[in-house]
Amino acid sequence: MRFSAFLILAACTFAFADVKVTEKPDRVTIEAGGSIFTEYRHGDAPHVYYWPVIGPGGVKMTRSHPMAVLEGEETDHVHHRSMWFSHGDVNGVDFWSELASSKGTPKHPVGRIEHDGVVKAEGGRESGVLVTRQKWVVPDGTIPIRSVQTLRVHEGAASERVCDFEIELTAGDKDVVLGDTKEGSAGLRIAESMRLKRKKGEGKGTMLNSEGLEGGKVWGQRARWVTMAGPIGDKTFAITFMDHPQNPRHPTRWHARDYGLFAANPFCESEMDKSKPKGSGAMTLKAGGRLTLKYRIAFTEGDAAAAKGAERWNAWAGK
């Protein structure tokens, strides 16, 4: 009986020392250093997502809306669910928005990114990994593309938490066009207090990219990394989002907004640069073809300078 109980426990919990990964019916919880880092959530929204995302010192570094009500948070863009991957034009179907995002009838068909199983959930002494499958379902029930998301969490210094976020896209039995749109793709919606601008005046946040551009000038520009920083409680924290040099169209363009959206988008050209031909950012995956995108995200204590974006990117990219 004791042996059977052990097998049942082992089947749902994968834990070795510093990083623990636990599978539950509607989520997978990842803990680092004895406390939660994030949860992969599925089944309660039109796309899978990671929430909450807890940074150093136990602070929540992404927005709670629409998963929970937090006093003082804006309630715009219901589809900005903490941390996620989606895209706004897949063969003309919008997987970025949600039906609830539209005021009235949406301009384009809206799809769903549905959880399709856990491939691997494994803790470790210095890192843990969660690998999951998703199917991208259009309104007629067909599945033009599937994805595998890998989140690898590293246990490091007390003043930081670092994860690698990898997405593998695989086309179905027909070609898939990932359209040229600003609505994509690997995204974060930062904590409300870190925003550069708020509905009622300026915020206290900052934004800096690898090319030295700051604030609103970061949007739409190519960069190896972008850092958003700002206050949470009585301290300053930063999020540095890095694009891997093996990614297509590196350095990527950034859908980084002063109101707190933070997304790497390799599929946009004309909507971010009007000098580019319309549709020039589109990318076609041939039937059965695959595309892999790799990102590193560092959640650190301190401002953008303390985050050391250039040093972190160089170390990760092998430069």
Stockholm file with secondary structure:
# STOCKHOLM 1.0

chainA/1-319         MRFSAFLILAACTFAFADVKVTEKPDRVTIEAGGSIFTEYRHGDAPHVYYWPVIGPGGVKMTRSHPMAVLEGEETDHVHHRSMWFSHGDVNGVDFWSELASSKGTPKHPVGRIEHDGVVKAEGGRESGVLVTRQKWVVPDGTIPIRSVQTLRVHEGAASERVCDFEIELTAGDKDVVLGDTKEGSAGLRIAESMRLKRKKGEGKGTMLNSEGLEGGKVWGQRARWVTMAGPIGDKTFAITFMDHPQNPRHPTRWHARDYGLFAANPFCESEMDKSKPKGSGAMTLKAGGRLTLKYRIAFTEGDAAAAKGAERWNAWAGK
#=GR chainA/1-319 SS CHHHHHHHHHHHEEEETTEEEEEETTEEEEEETTEEEEEEECSSSSSCEEEEEBCGGGCBCBCCTTTSCCTTCCCCCTTCCSEEEEESCBTTBBSSSCGGGSSSSCSSCBCEEEEEEEEEEECBSSEEEEEEEEEEECTTSCCSEEEEEEEEEECCCTTEEEEEEEEEEEECSSCEEECCCSSEEEEEEBCGGGCSEETTEECSCEEEETTSCBGGGGTTCBCSEEEEEEEETTEEEEEEEEECTTSTTSSCEEEECTTSEEEEETTCSTTTCTTSCTTTTCEEECTTCEEEEEEEEEEEESCHHHHTHHHHHHHHHTC
#=GC SS_cons         CHHHHHHHHHHHEEEETTEEEEEETTEEEEEETTEEEEEEECSSSSSCEEEEEBCGGGCBCBCCTTTSCCTTCCCCCTTCCSEEEEESCBTTBBSSSCGGGSSSSCSSCBCEEEEEEEEEEECBSSEEEEEEEEEEECTTSCCSEEEEEEEEEECCCTTEEEEEEEEEEEECSSCEEECCCSSEEEEEEBCGGGCSEETTEECSCEEEETTSCBGGGGTTCBCSEEEEEEEETTEEEEEEEEECTTSTTSSCEEEECTTSEEEEETTCSTTTCTTSCTTTTCEEECTTCEEEEEEEEEEEESCHHHHTHHHHHHHHHTC
//
